[in-house]
Amino acid sequence: MDWPLQDAKNQFSKVVQKARSEGPQTVTLRGERAVVVLSAEDYDALRANRPSLVDDLLSGSAWDDEFADAVTTRDKAPSRDVAF
């Protein structure tokens, strides 16, 4: 069901109840879809078995030897003179 923003604000408990019993509720802003209110159960189902950002980053491709050498052997001195 679509809820204009003002109606959703005025009847937020009803929006939440319907999200829990009937499924996701769409809130519109000036006639355009803006947000979707969904139950915690629906949200958990969407998030199930998805890697976290950390998992995703750690599972990235391995560095090749040339790139790893370039990173570890780079000059440790600042690239420019900075006076404080």
C-alpha positions as CSV (number, residue, x, y, z in Angstrom):
1,M,0.0,0.0,0.0
2,D,1.2,3.5,-0.7
3,W,1.0,6.1,2.0
4,P,1.5,9.8,1.3
5,L,4.1,11.1,3.8
6,Q,1.6,13.2,5.8
7,D,-0.8,10.2,6.2
8,A,2.1,8.0,7.2
9,K,3.2,10.5,9.8
10,N,-0.3,10.8,11.2
11,Q,-0.9,7.1,11.2
12,F,2.5,5.7,11.8
13,S,1.4,3.0,14.2
14,K,-1.1,1.8,11.5
15,V,1.7,1.8,8.9
16,V,3.9,-0.3,11.2
17,Q,1.0,-2.7,12.0
18,K,0.3,-3.2,8.3
19,A,4.0,-3.7,7.5
20,R,4.0,-6.5,10.1
21,S,0.8,-8.2,9.0
22,E,0.5,-7.4,5.2
23,G,4.1,-6.8,4.1
24,P,6.1,-3.7,3.1
25,Q,4.4,-0.3,3.0
26,T,5.6,2.4,0.6
27,V,5.7,6.0,1.7
28,T,5.5,8.6,-1.0
29,L,6.8,12.2,-1.1
30,R,5.1,14.4,-3.7
31,G,3.7,11.3,-5.4
32,E,7.1,9.6,-5.8
33,R,8.2,6.5,-3.8
34,A,10.5,7.7,-1.0
35,V,10.9,4.9,1.5
36,V,9.6,1.5,2.3
37,V,8.6,0.4,5.8
38,L,9.0,-3.3,6.4
39,S,8.8,-5.6,9.4
40,A,12.0,-6.7,11.2
41,E,11.3,-10.2,10.0
42,D,11.2,-9.1,6.4
43,Y,14.4,-7.0,6.9
44,D,16.2,-10.0,8.5
45,A,15.2,-12.2,5.6
46,L,16.7,-9.7,3.2
47,R,19.9,-9.5,5.1
48,A,20.3,-13.3,5.7
49,N,23.3,-14.9,4.2
50,R,24.8,-11.7,2.9
51,P,28.4,-10.9,3.7
52,S,29.1,-7.7,5.7
53,L,31.2,-5.0,4.2
54,V,34.2,-6.2,6.1
55,D,33.7,-9.8,4.8
56,D,33.3,-8.5,1.3
57,L,36.5,-6.4,1.5
58,L,38.5,-9.2,3.1
59,S,37.4,-11.7,0.4
60,G,38.7,-9.5,-2.4
61,S,41.2,-10.7,-5.0
62,A,44.7,-11.3,-3.8
63,W,47.4,-8.8,-4.6
64,D,49.8,-10.0,-7.3
65,D,53.5,-10.1,-6.3
66,E,54.4,-7.0,-8.3
67,F,51.8,-4.8,-6.6
68,A,52.6,-6.2,-3.1
69,D,56.3,-5.4,-3.6
70,A,55.4,-1.9,-4.8
71,V,53.4,-1.3,-1.7
72,T,55.9,-2.7,0.8
73,T,59.0,-1.1,-0.8
74,R,57.7,2.4,-1.4
75,D,59.6,5.3,0.1
76,K,58.5,5.9,3.7
77,A,59.5,9.6,3.6
78,P,56.8,12.2,2.9
79,S,56.3,12.9,-0.8
80,R,56.5,16.7,-0.1
81,D,58.2,18.9,2.4
82,V,55.7,20.0,5.0
83,A,56.6,22.6,7.5
84,F,54.6,23.0,10.7
